[in-house]
Amino acid sequence: MNSLDNNIHIDVNCQQINHEGERICGDVFVSKKIEQENRIICVLSDGMGHGVKANMLATLTATMAVNFAKEHKEPTKIAEIIMKTLPVCSVRQISYSTFTIIDIEIGGRVSILEYDNPQCTIFRGSEIFDPGWQCLLLEEGKNKKELLYTSFIPQKEDRILFWSDGIAQSGLGSEKYPFGWGVNDAVKFIQEKIIKDPIISARKLSVLSVNKAFQNDIYHAKDDTSTACVYFREPRKLLLSTGPPIRKSSDKELAEIVRSFPGRKVLAGGTTADIIAREFDVKIVDSLDFDDPDLPPESHMDGIDLVTEGILTLSKVANILKNYTSDQDLGDGPADKMVKMFIRSDEIHILVGTKINIAHQDPTLPVELEIRRTVAKRIARLLDQKFLKGGSVKFI
């Protein structure tokens, strides 16, 4: 996700474990960025039961929630429309799906509307923050349904943790947790992790939480189990510099941009590395470890996090990004390492030298060996559209 402003990034992640024996999760998480309004809407919905039916109900709820929140409808109106649309269990007289809706105005307020999920928790640093919750009552015939609503202005290092019943009810009936793990113990667990690692990512917190619930159930999930986290933090920045500037007189400018960049630094291309090494007055140390048979090995340089060959490596990076899935294991080759660094960063700034390299204009070379500018734009487009990363592309 893009930055709140220049100083705060919104890190969003959800991790899930399916009910044992089910190939599809009955909990549904949706996160949508509305570019025109600088907003992010996140919804976690838990369909009653498990499997395909639960997933369909949760998907319907989450989709409606995103669409109505996007239209700036009042919280009670959103809830009312969802409640009237969803079928009701004839025996228990409750809706077939629950929801938590988090509407983030980037640079502004956060609003949370919750129905029947375990209550979400807001952390300010490692302390629990109470923004003041309102109880909203919806009347449907003889039945009254309670929803919780709050709105607050987030600060750096705030986190919002929200979850499905699978977390709170994990371990139910066991000797250790006869009444289930419960929200209080789940919150204490999260709090301990934040104290131990104050900059722990949204993904890691979500992973640790669902894994702990899975452990509580003796590794046989008795319900669909989901934890989602929104983390407001310092953006993690990365600079990729590839290719020499169009004029040699700009070499010092290139080196100064790299030197002063406040984040991780990657160089792609032998000429680029030579310029930076000369301007930094450091040596390039070549590696003999061929971790990727398709590519030349990476090199090493003081002050730089990764040094690779140029166009071949970048072309492979673009292909990995295009086909990447969250459960994919990346290798140790230069392109894989670069992709890992991209995924772990929030803002990727690409600096492209525009001096033409004659070697890459040879018509006998493979068609996919695109010129540097084209492949850099392709990488930037994938990072923006598929991975929702912030950043920029600059030509020098």
C-alpha positions as CSV (number, residue, x, y, z in Angstrom):
1,M,0.0,0.0,0.0
2,N,1.1,3.6,-0.6
3,S,2.2,6.0,2.1
4,L,-0.1,7.9,4.3
5,D,2.3,10.8,3.8
6,N,6.0,10.9,3.5
7,N,6.5,9.5,7.0
8,I,3.8,6.9,7.5
9,H,3.2,3.7,5.6
10,I,0.1,1.5,5.9
11,D,1.1,-2.2,6.2
12,V,-1.9,-4.5,5.7
13,N,-1.8,-8.3,6.0
14,C,-4.2,-11.2,6.7
15,Q,-3.3,-14.8,7.3
16,Q,-5.8,-17.7,7.4
17,I,-6.0,-21.4,8.2
18,N,-8.9,-23.4,6.8
19,H,-11.2,-25.6,8.9
20,E,-9.7,-29.1,8.8
21,G,-10.6,-31.0,5.7
22,E,-11.8,-27.9,3.8
23,R,-10.1,-26.7,0.6
24,I,-11.7,-23.2,0.8
25,C,-11.8,-20.8,3.8
26,G,-15.2,-19.7,5.3
27,D,-13.5,-16.5,6.3
28,V,-13.0,-13.8,3.6
29,F,-10.6,-10.9,3.8
30,V,-10.8,-8.1,1.2
31,S,-8.5,-5.1,1.1
32,K,-9.1,-2.3,-1.5
33,K,-7.2,0.9,-2.3
34,I,-9.3,3.7,-3.7
35,E,-6.7,5.8,-5.5
36,Q,-9.0,8.8,-6.3
37,E,-9.8,9.3,-2.7
38,N,-6.6,8.2,-1.0
39,R,-8.5,5.6,1.0
40,I,-7.9,2.0,2.0
41,I,-10.9,-0.2,3.0
42,C,-10.3,-3.6,4.7
43,V,-13.0,-6.1,5.5
44,L,-12.9,-9.4,7.3
45,S,-16.1,-11.5,7.2
46,D,-16.8,-14.9,8.8
47,G,-19.5,-17.0,7.1
48,M,-21.5,-19.3,9.4
49,G,-20.1,-22.9,9.3
50,H,-17.3,-23.7,7.0
51,G,-16.5,-24.7,3.4
52,V,-18.1,-23.4,0.2
53,K,-21.4,-22.1,1.7
54,A,-19.6,-20.2,4.4
55,N,-17.2,-18.7,1.9
56,M,-20.0,-17.6,-0.4
57,L,-21.8,-15.8,2.4
58,A,-18.6,-14.2,3.7
59,T,-17.7,-13.1,0.1
60,L,-21.1,-11.5,-0.4
61,T,-20.8,-9.7,3.0
62,A,-17.2,-8.5,2.3
63,T,-18.1,-7.3,-1.2
64,M,-21.1,-5.4,0.0
65,A,-19.2,-3.9,2.9
66,V,-16.4,-2.6,0.6
67,N,-18.9,-1.2,-1.9
68,F,-21.0,0.6,0.6
69,A,-18.0,1.9,2.6
70,K,-16.6,3.2,-0.7
71,E,-19.8,5.2,-1.2
72,H,-19.3,7.0,2.2
73,K,-22.6,5.6,3.6
74,E,-23.2,6.0,7.3
75,P,-22.1,3.1,9.5
76,T,-25.7,2.2,10.5
77,K,-26.8,2.3,6.9
78,I,-24.0,0.0,5.8
79,A,-24.9,-2.5,8.6
80,E,-28.7,-2.2,7.9
81,I,-28.3,-3.0,4.2
82,I,-25.9,-5.9,4.8
83,M,-28.2,-7.3,7.6
84,K,-31.3,-7.1,5.3
85,T,-29.5,-8.7,2.4
86,L,-28.0,-11.7,4.3
87,P,-30.2,-14.7,5.1
88,V,-30.9,-15.4,8.8
89,C,-30.5,-18.8,10.5
90,S,-34.0,-20.0,11.2
91,V,-33.0,-21.8,14.4
92,R,-30.5,-19.3,16.0
93,Q,-32.1,-16.1,14.5
94,I,-28.7,-14.7,13.7
95,S,-27.2,-13.5,10.4
96,Y,-25.2,-16.0,8.5
97,S,-22.1,-13.8,8.3
98,T,-20.2,-11.4,10.6
99,F,-17.9,-8.5,9.6
100,T,-15.3,-6.0,10.6
101,I,-14.9,-3.0,8.3
102,I,-11.9,-0.7,8.6
103,D,-12.0,2.5,6.5
104,I,-8.7,4.4,6.4
105,E,-8.6,7.9,5.0
106,I,-5.0,8.2,4.1
107,G,-3.6,11.2,6.1
108,G,-6.9,11.4,8.0
109,R,-9.2,9.3,10.2
110,V,-9.7,5.6,10.6
111,S,-13.3,4.3,11.1
112,I,-14.1,0.8,12.3
113,L,-17.5,-0.9,12.2
114,E,-17.8,-4.4,13.7
115,Y,-20.6,-6.9,13.9
116,D,-20.2,-10.2,15.9
117,N,-16.5,-10.8,15.2
118,P,-14.3,-11.0,18.3
119,Q,-13.7,-7.3,19.2
120,C,-10.7,-5.9,17.4
121,T,-7.9,-4.4,19.4
122,I,-5.9,-1.2,18.7
123,F,-2.3,-0.9,19.9
124,R,-0.4,2.3,20.3
125,G,3.1,1.0,20.4
126,S,2.9,-1.9,22.7
127,E,0.0,-0.5,24.8
128,I,-3.6,-1.1,24.2
129,F,-5.4,2.1,23.0
130,D,-9.1,2.7,23.6
131,P,-10.4,5.2,21.1
132,G,-13.9,5.1,22.7
133,W,-16.4,2.6,21.2
134,Q,-20.1,3.3,20.4
135,C,-22.7,0.6,20.5
136,L,-25.1,0.9,17.6
137,L,-28.4,-0.9,17.8
138,L,-30.3,-2.1,14.8
139,E,-33.8,-3.3,15.2
140,E,-35.1,-6.0,13.0
141,G,-38.7,-6.9,14.1
142,K,-38.4,-8.2,17.6
143,N,-34.6,-8.6,17.4
144,K,-32.0,-6.0,18.2
145,K,-28.5,-6.4,16.8
146,E,-25.5,-4.7,18.4
147,L,-22.7,-3.3,16.4
148,L,-19.5,-1.5,17.6
149,Y,-18.2,1.6,16.0
150,T,-15.3,3.9,16.5
151,S,-13.3,6.6,14.7
152,F,-9.8,8.0,15.5
153,I,-6.7,9.6,14.0
154,P,-3.9,7.0,13.8
155,Q,-0.3,7.7,14.8
156,K,2.9,6.1,13.7
157,E,3.4,2.7,15.4
158,D,-0.3,2.1,15.8
159,R,-1.7,-1.3,14.9
160,I,-5.2,-2.6,14.5
161,L,-5.6,-6.4,15.1
162,F,-8.9,-8.0,14.0
163,W,-9.8,-11.7,13.8
164,S,-12.5,-14.3,13.3
165,D,-13.9,-16.7,15.9
166,G,-11.3,-19.3,15.0
167,I,-8.8,-17.3,17.0
168,A,-10.9,-16.7,20.1
169,Q,-12.3,-20.3,20.2
170,S,-9.1,-22.1,19.4
171,G,-8.3,-24.8,22.0
172,L,-12.0,-24.9,23.1
173,G,-12.5,-27.9,25.4
174,S,-8.8,-28.5,26.0
175,E,-7.3,-28.8,29.4
176,K,-5.4,-25.5,29.0
177,Y,-8.2,-23.5,27.3
178,P,-11.5,-25.2,28.3
179,F,-13.4,-22.1,27.2
180,G,-11.1,-21.3,24.2
181,W,-8.0,-19.1,23.9
182,G,-10.2,-16.0,24.1
183,V,-9.6,-12.4,22.9
184,N,-7.8,-11.4,26.2
185,D,-5.2,-14.1,25.9
186,A,-4.8,-13.5,22.1
187,V,-4.2,-9.8,22.8
188,K,-1.6,-10.6,25.5
189,F,0.1,-12.9,23.0
190,I,0.2,-10.1,20.4
191,Q,1.4,-7.6,23.0
192,E,4.3,-9.8,24.0
193,K,5.4,-10.1,20.4
194,I,5.3,-6.3,19.9
195,I,7.3,-5.7,23.1
196,K,9.9,-8.3,22.0
197,D,10.1,-6.8,18.4
198,P,8.7,-3.2,18.3
199,I,8.8,-3.1,14.5
200,I,7.3,-6.5,13.8
201,S,5.5,-6.5,10.5
202,A,1.7,-6.9,10.0
203,R,2.4,-10.2,8.2
204,K,4.6,-11.7,10.9
205,L,2.1,-10.8,13.7
206,S,-0.8,-12.3,11.6
207,V,1.3,-15.5,10.9
208,L,2.3,-15.9,14.6
209,S,-1.3,-15.4,15.7
210,V,-3.0,-18.0,13.4
211,N,-0.1,-20.5,14.0
212,K,-0.7,-20.2,17.8
213,A,-4.4,-20.8,17.4
214,F,-3.6,-23.8,15.2
215,Q,-1.3,-25.1,17.9
216,N,-4.1,-24.6,20.5
217,D,-6.2,-26.9,18.4
218,I,-3.4,-29.5,18.4
219,Y,-2.9,-28.8,14.6
220,H,-6.4,-29.8,13.7
221,A,-8.3,-26.6,13.0
222,K,-11.8,-26.8,14.4
223,D,-12.9,-23.6,12.6
224,D,-11.7,-21.2,9.9
225,T,-9.1,-19.1,11.6
226,S,-8.1,-15.6,10.5
227,T,-6.0,-12.7,11.8
228,A,-5.6,-9.4,10.0
229,C,-3.4,-6.5,11.0
230,V,-3.1,-2.9,9.9
231,Y,0.2,-1.3,10.9
232,F,1.0,2.4,10.6
233,R,4.8,2.7,10.4
234,E,7.8,4.3,8.8
235,P,8.0,3.3,5.1
236,R,10.8,0.9,4.2
237,K,12.5,2.4,1.1
238,L,14.6,0.9,-1.6
239,L,16.5,2.4,-4.5
240,L,17.3,0.4,-7.6
241,S,19.9,2.1,-9.8
242,T,20.5,0.7,-13.3
243,G,22.5,2.0,-16.2
244,P,24.9,4.9,-16.6
245,P,23.7,8.5,-17.0
246,I,23.3,9.8,-20.6
247,R,26.2,12.2,-19.9
248,K,29.4,11.3,-18.1
249,S,29.2,14.6,-16.3
250,S,26.2,13.3,-14.4
251,D,28.1,10.4,-12.8
252,K,28.7,12.5,-9.6
253,E,25.0,13.3,-9.5
254,L,24.1,9.6,-9.7
255,A,26.6,8.7,-7.0
256,E,25.2,11.5,-4.7
257,I,21.6,10.2,-5.2
258,V,22.7,6.7,-4.2
259,R,24.9,7.9,-1.3
260,S,22.2,10.0,0.3
261,F,19.2,7.7,-0.3
262,P,17.6,6.8,3.1
263,G,17.1,3.1,2.6
264,R,18.4,-0.1,1.0
265,K,20.3,0.2,-2.2
266,V,20.6,-2.1,-5.2
267,L,22.8,-1.7,-8.3
268,A,22.0,-3.6,-11.5
269,G,24.6,-3.4,-14.2
270,G,28.4,-3.6,-14.4
271,T,28.9,0.0,-15.7
272,T,26.6,1.3,-13.0
273,A,28.6,-0.6,-10.3
274,D,31.9,0.7,-11.7
275,I,30.6,4.3,-11.6
276,I,29.5,4.0,-8.0
277,A,32.6,2.2,-6.9
278,R,34.8,4.9,-8.4
279,E,32.8,7.8,-6.9
280,F,32.5,6.0,-3.5
281,D,36.2,5.0,-3.7
282,V,35.5,1.4,-2.8
283,K,36.2,-1.9,-4.4
284,I,33.9,-4.3,-6.1
285,V,34.3,-7.9,-4.9
286,D,33.0,-10.5,-7.4
287,S,31.3,-13.7,-6.1
288,L,32.0,-17.1,-7.5
289,D,28.7,-18.5,-6.2
290,F,26.5,-19.4,-9.1
291,D,23.2,-19.6,-7.3
292,D,21.3,-19.1,-10.5
293,P,22.6,-21.0,-13.6
294,D,20.8,-18.4,-15.8
295,L,22.6,-15.4,-14.4
296,P,26.1,-14.1,-13.6
297,P,26.7,-14.2,-9.8
298,E,26.1,-11.1,-7.6
299,S,29.0,-8.9,-6.5
300,H,29.6,-7.0,-3.2
301,M,30.4,-3.4,-2.5
302,D,30.6,-1.4,0.8
303,G,27.5,0.8,1.2
304,I,25.4,-1.2,-1.2
305,D,23.0,-4.0,-0.3
306,L,23.0,-5.9,-3.6
307,V,25.0,-5.6,-6.8
308,T,24.0,-7.6,-9.8
309,E,24.4,-7.8,-13.6
310,G,22.0,-5.6,-15.5
311,I,19.5,-6.4,-18.2
312,L,19.5,-10.2,-17.9
313,T,18.9,-10.0,-14.1
314,L,16.2,-7.3,-14.5
315,S,14.4,-9.2,-17.2
316,K,14.3,-12.2,-14.9
317,V,13.1,-10.0,-12.0
318,A,10.2,-8.8,-14.1
319,N,9.2,-12.3,-15.0
320,I,9.4,-13.5,-11.3
321,L,7.2,-10.5,-10.3
322,K,4.7,-11.3,-13.0
323,N,4.2,-14.9,-12.0
324,Y,4.7,-14.5,-8.2
325,T,2.3,-15.9,-5.7
326,S,2.4,-15.5,-1.9
327,D,3.2,-19.2,-1.3
328,Q,6.1,-19.2,-3.7
329,D,9.6,-20.1,-2.4
330,L,12.2,-17.8,-3.9
331,G,15.8,-19.0,-4.4
332,D,19.2,-17.4,-3.6
333,G,20.0,-16.2,-7.1
334,P,20.5,-12.4,-7.8
335,A,17.1,-12.0,-9.3
336,D,15.4,-13.9,-6.5
337,K,17.2,-11.8,-3.9
338,M,16.1,-8.6,-5.6
339,V,12.5,-9.7,-5.6
340,K,12.7,-10.6,-1.9
341,M,14.0,-7.1,-1.2
342,F,11.2,-5.5,-3.3
343,I,8.6,-7.5,-1.4
344,R,10.0,-6.4,2.0
345,S,10.0,-2.8,1.0
346,D,7.2,-0.3,0.8
347,E,8.5,2.3,-1.6
348,I,10.8,1.3,-4.5
349,H,12.4,4.1,-6.3
350,I,14.0,3.2,-9.7
351,L,16.8,5.4,-11.1
352,V,17.4,4.6,-14.8
353,G,20.5,5.7,-16.7
354,T,19.6,6.5,-20.3
355,K,22.9,6.0,-22.0
356,I,22.4,3.4,-24.8
357,N,24.3,0.2,-24.4
358,I,25.2,-0.9,-27.9
359,A,25.3,-4.6,-26.8
360,H,21.6,-4.6,-26.1
361,Q,20.7,-3.4,-29.6
362,D,22.0,-6.5,-31.3
363,P,19.1,-8.0,-33.4
364,T,20.5,-11.5,-32.9
365,L,19.9,-11.3,-29.1
366,P,16.7,-12.9,-27.8
367,V,13.6,-10.7,-28.2
368,E,12.9,-10.8,-24.4
369,L,16.2,-9.0,-23.8
370,E,14.5,-5.7,-23.6
371,I,16.3,-2.4,-23.4
372,R,16.9,-1.1,-19.9
373,R,14.3,1.6,-19.9
374,T,11.5,-0.7,-21.0
375,V,12.2,-3.4,-18.4
376,A,12.5,-0.9,-15.6
377,K,9.1,0.5,-16.5
378,R,7.7,-3.0,-16.6
379,I,9.1,-3.7,-13.1
380,A,7.7,-0.4,-11.8
381,R,4.3,-1.2,-13.2
382,L,4.2,-4.7,-11.7
383,L,5.3,-3.3,-8.3
384,D,2.6,-0.7,-8.4
385,Q,-0.4,-2.7,-9.8
386,K,0.2,-6.2,-8.5
387,F,2.1,-5.5,-5.2
388,L,0.6,-2.0,-4.4
389,K,4.1,-0.6,-3.7
390,G,4.7,3.1,-3.7
391,G,7.7,4.7,-5.4
392,S,8.9,6.4,-8.5
393,V,10.9,6.0,-11.8
394,K,13.4,8.7,-12.6
395,F,15.6,8.9,-15.7
396,I,19.1,10.4,-15.6
